[in-house]
C-alpha cells in the first residue's frame, strides 16, 4: 500500500508495481482507493486490530468490509478459484458470513504462541490507553470532511507511529469512533475519541483534531472507495 498525492501519481506507481510483479512471475493487480478519509472508524495500532477482528466477525465498518471483500474477490480470480470478480465477491461474502475467518485468525494467533485468552480479554476492553477524550461537534449538520493526513499525523505524535526507525511505539494510543463524511451529527455529538498516554497529550491532540473535520448543512456527494483497478491488458 502507498499514499500518493494525486490520482495520476497513484496510477503511475500502480502500473509500475503491477508490471514488475507480473514480470517476476507473480500475478499482480492493484486497487486505487480513496484515502482522503480514513478507512474504517479507527486509527492506531491496537484500535485497528480491534476493528479488524470486528470485520472478521462480519461486524466491521462498511468501507473496511467493502475493501476487504474486493481484495479477496480479486485474489480468488488471480488464483483461479473464481472466474470473475463478481463470482469471487460472492464466495468472499459467504466465507465472511460463515464465521470461518475469525476462527482462522484465532488459529494463527495460537500457532504463533499468543495467549488467546489474554487477547480476547483485552479485546473486550473499551480502551487500553490511560486517557480517552471525546472530540465534540461544534455545530449540527453533516460531516463533509475527515482529513486522513491530519489524523495520521496526530496518531504518530501520540506515539502510535515513528519519526525514525529507532522510535518506540505506544500500541494503545490512537483515534476511534471516527465520524465519516455523510454522517449526520448534532452539536455536542462525538466526532471521534482520542486515546492518549496522558491528559495533556489528549487535549493537545483534541485541539488539532478539530481541524480534520468539516460540517455542512447538506450531506456531501459520496465518492467511490475503489476508484480504479490496475492490471495488465490481456
C-alpha positions as CSV (number, residue, x, y, z in Angstrom):
1,X,0.0,0.0,0.0
2,X,1.1,3.6,-0.6
3,X,-0.2,7.1,-0.2
4,X,0.2,9.3,-3.3
5,X,-0.8,12.9,-3.6
6,X,-2.8,12.6,-6.9
7,X,-4.7,10.0,-8.8
8,X,-2.2,10.3,-11.7
9,X,0.7,9.6,-9.4
10,X,-1.1,6.7,-7.8
11,X,-1.9,5.2,-11.2
12,X,1.7,5.6,-12.3
13,X,3.0,3.8,-9.2
14,X,0.4,1.1,-9.5
15,X,1.2,0.4,-13.2
16,X,4.9,0.1,-12.3
17,X,4.2,-2.3,-9.5
18,X,1.8,-4.4,-11.5
19,X,4.2,-4.7,-14.4
20,X,7.1,-5.6,-12.1
21,X,5.1,-8.2,-10.2
22,X,4.0,-9.9,-13.4
23,X,7.5,-9.8,-14.9
24,X,8.6,-11.7,-11.8
25,X,6.0,-14.4,-12.4
26,X,3.6,-13.2,-9.7
27,X,0.0,-12.5,-11.0
28,X,-0.4,-8.9,-9.8
29,X,-3.1,-6.2,-9.9
30,X,-3.6,-3.1,-7.9
31,X,-6.7,-1.3,-6.4
32,X,-6.6,2.5,-6.3
33,X,-8.7,3.6,-3.3
34,X,-9.8,7.0,-2.0
35,X,-7.8,7.7,1.1
36,X,-8.8,11.3,1.7
37,X,-10.8,9.9,4.5
38,X,-9.5,7.2,6.9
39,X,-10.5,3.6,6.1
40,X,-12.8,2.3,8.9
41,X,-13.5,4.2,12.1
42,X,-10.2,3.7,14.0
43,X,-6.6,4.7,13.6
44,X,-3.8,3.4,15.8
45,X,-2.2,0.0,16.3
46,X,-4.4,-1.8,18.8
47,X,-7.6,0.1,17.8
48,X,-7.1,-1.1,14.3
49,X,-6.6,-4.6,15.4
50,X,-9.9,-4.5,17.3
51,X,-11.6,-3.1,14.3
52,X,-10.1,-5.8,12.1
53,X,-11.4,-8.5,14.4
54,X,-14.8,-7.0,14.2
55,X,-14.5,-7.1,10.4
56,X,-13.6,-10.8,10.6
57,X,-16.8,-11.3,12.6
58,X,-18.9,-9.5,10.0
59,X,-19.3,-6.5,12.2
60,X,-16.8,-4.1,10.8
61,X,-17.4,-0.7,9.2
62,X,-18.9,-0.7,5.8
63,X,-15.9,0.7,3.9
64,X,-13.4,-1.6,5.5
65,X,-15.7,-4.6,4.7
66,X,-16.0,-3.4,1.1
67,X,-12.3,-3.2,0.6
68,X,-11.5,-6.5,2.3
69,X,-14.1,-8.3,0.2
70,X,-12.9,-6.6,-3.0
71,X,-9.3,-7.7,-2.3
72,X,-10.5,-11.2,-1.6
73,X,-12.6,-11.3,-4.8
74,X,-9.6,-10.3,-7.0
75,X,-7.3,-12.7,-5.2
76,X,-9.7,-15.6,-5.9
77,X,-9.7,-14.6,-9.6
78,X,-5.9,-14.4,-9.7
79,X,-5.6,-17.9,-8.1
80,X,-8.1,-19.4,-10.5
81,X,-10.7,-20.1,-7.7
82,X,-13.3,-17.8,-9.3
83,X,-13.9,-16.9,-12.9
84,X,-14.9,-13.3,-12.4
85,X,-14.6,-10.6,-9.6
86,X,-18.4,-10.9,-9.2
87,X,-18.2,-14.6,-8.5
88,X,-15.2,-14.1,-6.2
89,X,-17.1,-11.5,-4.3
90,X,-20.0,-13.9,-3.7
91,X,-17.6,-16.5,-2.4
92,X,-15.9,-14.0,-0.1
93,X,-19.2,-12.8,1.3
94,X,-20.3,-16.3,2.0
95,X,-17.0,-17.1,3.7
96,X,-17.1,-14.0,5.9
97,X,-20.7,-14.8,6.9
98,X,-19.7,-18.3,7.9
99,X,-17.5,-17.2,10.8
100,X,-14.5,-19.1,9.5
101,X,-12.2,-16.1,9.1
102,X,-12.3,-15.3,12.8
103,X,-11.7,-19.0,13.7
104,X,-8.7,-19.0,11.3
105,X,-7.4,-15.8,12.9
106,X,-7.5,-17.5,16.3
107,X,-5.7,-20.5,14.9
108,X,-2.9,-18.2,13.6
109,X,-2.5,-16.5,16.9
110,X,-2.2,-19.8,18.8
111,X,0.3,-21.1,16.1
112,X,2.5,-18.1,16.8
113,X,2.5,-18.7,20.6
114,X,0.0,-16.0,21.5
115,X,-2.2,-16.3,24.7
116,X,-5.6,-16.4,23.1
117,X,-7.5,-15.9,26.4
118,X,-5.4,-12.8,27.2
119,X,-6.0,-11.5,23.7
120,X,-9.8,-11.9,24.0
121,X,-9.8,-10.4,27.4
122,X,-8.0,-7.3,26.1
123,X,-10.3,-7.3,23.1
124,X,-13.3,-6.9,25.4
125,X,-12.0,-3.7,27.0
126,X,-13.4,-0.4,25.7
127,X,-9.9,1.1,25.7
128,X,-6.4,0.3,26.9
129,X,-4.8,3.8,26.8
130,X,-4.7,5.6,30.1
131,X,-6.8,8.6,28.9
132,X,-9.7,8.8,26.5
133,X,-11.1,12.2,25.4
134,X,-14.1,12.8,23.1
135,X,-14.0,15.4,20.4
136,X,-17.4,17.1,20.2
137,X,-19.0,18.7,17.1
138,X,-19.4,22.4,17.4
139,X,-22.4,22.6,15.1
140,X,-25.2,20.3,13.8
141,X,-25.2,19.1,10.2
142,X,-23.4,16.5,8.1
143,X,-19.8,15.5,8.2
144,X,-18.4,16.9,4.9
145,X,-14.7,16.2,5.5
146,X,-12.5,13.9,7.6
147,X,-8.8,14.5,6.7
148,X,-6.9,11.3,6.8
149,X,-3.5,13.1,6.8
150,X,-4.3,15.1,9.9
151,X,-5.5,12.0,11.7
152,X,-2.4,10.1,10.7
153,X,-0.1,12.8,12.0
154,X,-2.0,13.0,15.3
155,X,-1.7,9.2,15.8
156,X,2.0,9.4,15.1
157,X,2.5,12.3,17.5
158,X,0.6,10.5,20.2
159,X,3.2,7.8,19.9
160,X,1.5,5.4,17.6
161,X,4.0,5.9,14.8
162,X,7.7,6.6,14.2
163,X,9.7,9.6,13.3
164,X,12.8,7.4,13.0
165,X,13.3,3.6,12.9
166,X,14.7,3.9,16.5
167,X,11.5,5.5,17.8
168,X,9.4,3.4,20.2
169,X,5.7,2.7,19.6
170,X,2.8,3.0,22.0
171,X,0.4,0.4,20.7
172,X,-2.6,1.6,22.7
173,X,-2.9,5.2,21.5
174,X,-4.9,6.5,18.5
175,X,-8.3,7.7,17.5
176,X,-11.6,5.8,17.2
177,X,-15.3,6.3,16.8
178,X,-14.4,8.5,13.8
179,X,-17.5,10.1,12.2
180,X,-17.3,9.7,8.4
181,X,-18.4,12.0,5.6
182,X,-22.1,11.8,5.1
183,X,-22.9,11.1,8.7
184,X,-25.4,13.4,10.4
185,X,-24.2,14.9,13.7
186,X,-25.7,17.1,16.3
187,X,-23.9,19.9,18.1
188,X,-22.2,18.3,21.1
189,X,-22.2,14.9,19.4
190,X,-19.0,12.8,19.2
191,X,-16.8,13.2,16.1
192,X,-14.1,11.0,17.4
193,X,-12.4,9.7,20.6
194,X,-8.7,10.3,21.3
195,X,-6.8,7.6,23.2
196,X,-3.6,9.1,24.7
197,X,-0.9,8.4,27.2
198,X,-1.8,11.4,29.5
199,X,-4.4,14.2,29.7
200,X,-2.1,16.9,28.3
201,X,-1.3,14.8,25.3
202,X,-5.0,14.1,24.8
203,X,-6.1,17.7,25.0
204,X,-3.4,18.8,22.5
205,X,-4.5,16.2,20.1
206,X,-8.1,17.1,20.5
207,X,-7.4,20.8,19.6
208,X,-5.6,19.6,16.4
209,X,-8.2,17.0,15.5
210,X,-10.9,19.6,15.2
211,X,-9.3,20.9,12.0
212,X,-9.7,17.5,10.4
213,X,-13.5,17.7,10.3
214,X,-15.8,19.8,8.3
215,X,-19.6,20.2,9.0
216,X,-22.1,21.3,6.3
217,X,-25.8,21.9,6.1
218,X,-26.3,19.3,3.4
219,X,-24.7,15.8,3.0
220,X,-21.7,15.7,0.7
221,X,-21.7,13.9,-2.6
222,X,-20.4,10.4,-2.0
223,X,-17.2,9.3,-3.7
224,X,-16.4,5.6,-4.6
225,X,-14.0,3.9,-2.3
226,X,-12.3,2.0,-5.1
227,X,-11.6,4.3,-7.9
228,X,-9.7,2.1,-10.4
229,X,-8.4,-1.4,-10.9
230,X,-4.9,-1.6,-12.5
231,X,-4.0,-4.9,-14.3
232,X,-2.0,-5.9,-17.3
233,X,-4.0,-6.0,-20.6
234,X,-4.9,-9.4,-21.8
